[in-house]
Amino acid sequence: MNDELRNILWIKFKDGDNNALSKLYMEFAHELYSYGLKIAKDENLAKDCIQEVFIQLIEKRKSLLITSRIHIYLFKSLRNKILEELRTKNRKQDINTQLSENGNEQEVHPEQLMIDSEEKESIRNKIGLFIAKLPIRQKEIICLKYTEGFNYDEIAELLNIDKASARTLLYRSLKTIKEQLSNNVPC
């Protein structure tokens, strides 16, 4: 679905068309779920927070000012909702600990070993472990850029930083991983 169609659906939703909201939900639910799991590592929390975001849309329908870049608004709302839930329910003593646990464990499947060479698998595992050791913001920016496909403007808006800071943060994240790989740091 292109941005123009998304914007049309958004306008229809704001005018009271719940069918338009259903279409927007279908458009974004999978991406939001994937992103929610990256933040919370809890399927139920991710699902609940996505539902809460859409419920809040209905409740605030008339007062919503956003007219474009709906995906940024939804991702930012989900991120804020999940972080709020993590704080409120005290699921972990420290949100940083919760976020740092994302992606630490990678299962090695025999099928994957048959497809990839052992060397490629080893590098992939090392990268995953190096990413898991990064600070939260660096892991998050890698996820947004390479998993979710956001551009720097979108990342900057979502993380409440400027575009230059987003570029710098991603550069530093990748540089750290590259240095660890080139130094062959044991995981």
N, C-alpha and C positions, 0 to 999 in steps of 0.2 A: 504494500500500500504506500503510495507516495505522500509527501507532506501536504500537498494540496487537498487530497481526499481526507487526510487526517484532520486538517483544519476545518473542512466542511462538516465532518462528523462532530467535531468539537463544538462548532457553532450550533448545530442541531441539538446536541446534548444540552448546551446552555439554555436553549429555547424550550427544553422540556421533553425532548425525544429520548426516551430510555433505550430504545432500540439502537440509537447511535452510540450510547454508552456501552452497550453489549458488544458492538462491533469494535470499539476502541479496546475493550477488555480483551477480546479475542486476538487483536493485533499485538498487544503488548504483554499479555500474561506470561508467555513462555520466557521472554527476555527478562522480565521483572523477576520471575521465579529463579532463573539462573543467577542473576545478580544478587538476589536476596540470599541464596545459598552461599555465595562467596563471602558475604558479610557475616551471616549468622551461623552457618553450618548446622542449621536446624530446619528441617523441612516444614514442620508444623508452624514454626514461628514465621518463616518466609511466606507461607500460604496465608496465615492469619493477617500478617501485615499488608499483603497485597489486597486482601479483602477490605481491610480498614482504609486503605488509601482510596479505594473506589467508593466506599461508603461515605467517606469525607467529601469526595467529589459531589455526591448526590446532595449531601447536607449543605454544602457551600456553593451549589450550582450557580445561583444568581450573583454571588459576590466574587466569583473567580475572575481575575483580571487577565489571566494568560490567554493569548489568542494564537500563538504560534510556538513552535519548539515544544510541543506537548510531551515528547518522549523525555526531554530533560526534566520537565516538571514532575513527571511520574517517577522517574528514577530518583530524583532528589527527595520527593515525598516518601518513597519507600525507604531510602537510606535513613532519613530522619526518623521515620516510624520504627524501624528496626533498632536503631541506636537508643531511641526513647524506651522501647520495650526492654532492651537489655539492661538499661539503667533502672527502670521502674521495678522490674521483676527480680532484679539482682541475680540474673541467671549465672553470672560469674562475678567474682569479686572485682575483677578488673576487665573492662571491655577490651583493652589491648590484648590481654591473654586470650580472650575468646576469639578475637580476629586473627591472632597469630596462629591459632590452631588450624585454620583453614588450609587445606591442601598439604598438610604435613605428611599424610600417609598416602602412598601410591601403591596400589596393588600391582603385582607383576603377573600378568596373565600368560599362560603358556602359548595361547594363540598369538599374542603380541610378540613374544620372543621368536616364534617361527617366522613372522612377517619381517621384523626388523633385525638387523644385526645386533650383536651384543654391545658393540661399541656405541651405536646410536641410542640404544636403550639406557646404557650407563650415563651418557650425556644428558638425556632427557630426565632421568631420575635426579642427577646432580642439579640440574637447573631448577627442578621442582623443589628440591630441598633448599637451594640457595634462595629461591623466592620466598619460601616459608620462613626463612630467617630474617627477611627484610623487615624494616619497620612497617607498621600498619599502612601509613599513607603511601609508601612505595609499592606495597603489594596491591593496594586498591587501584593505584594509577595504572599499573601493568594490566590488571583485570579490565579496567574501563577501556584502555587503549586496544589491547590485543584480543580480549575475549568478547567484549561488547561492541567494539568497533567505533567508539566515540572519537571525535576529533578534539583538538586542543581547546577550541572554544567551548565545546560542550563539557569537557572535563573540568575546565576552569570554573564554569558556572556551577557545576554539580558540587565541586569541592570548595567553593567560595574562595578561590584564589585567582590571580590574574593569569593570562595566557602564558606569559614568560615564566612564571613560577611553575606552571604545569609542565612546560617543556623541560625546565631545569630538573624538576623532580623526576620525570621519566628518564632523562639522561643520566642522572645520578644512580637511579635504580638499575638501569641496564649496565652502566659502567661497573657497579659493584659486582653484579653477576658475572660480567665478562672477566673482571680481575680474578674472581674466585675460580673461574674455569681455567684461565690461563696459568694461574699459580697451582692448579690441581690440588686445591685445598680439600682435604678429606672431609666428607660429610658426617 
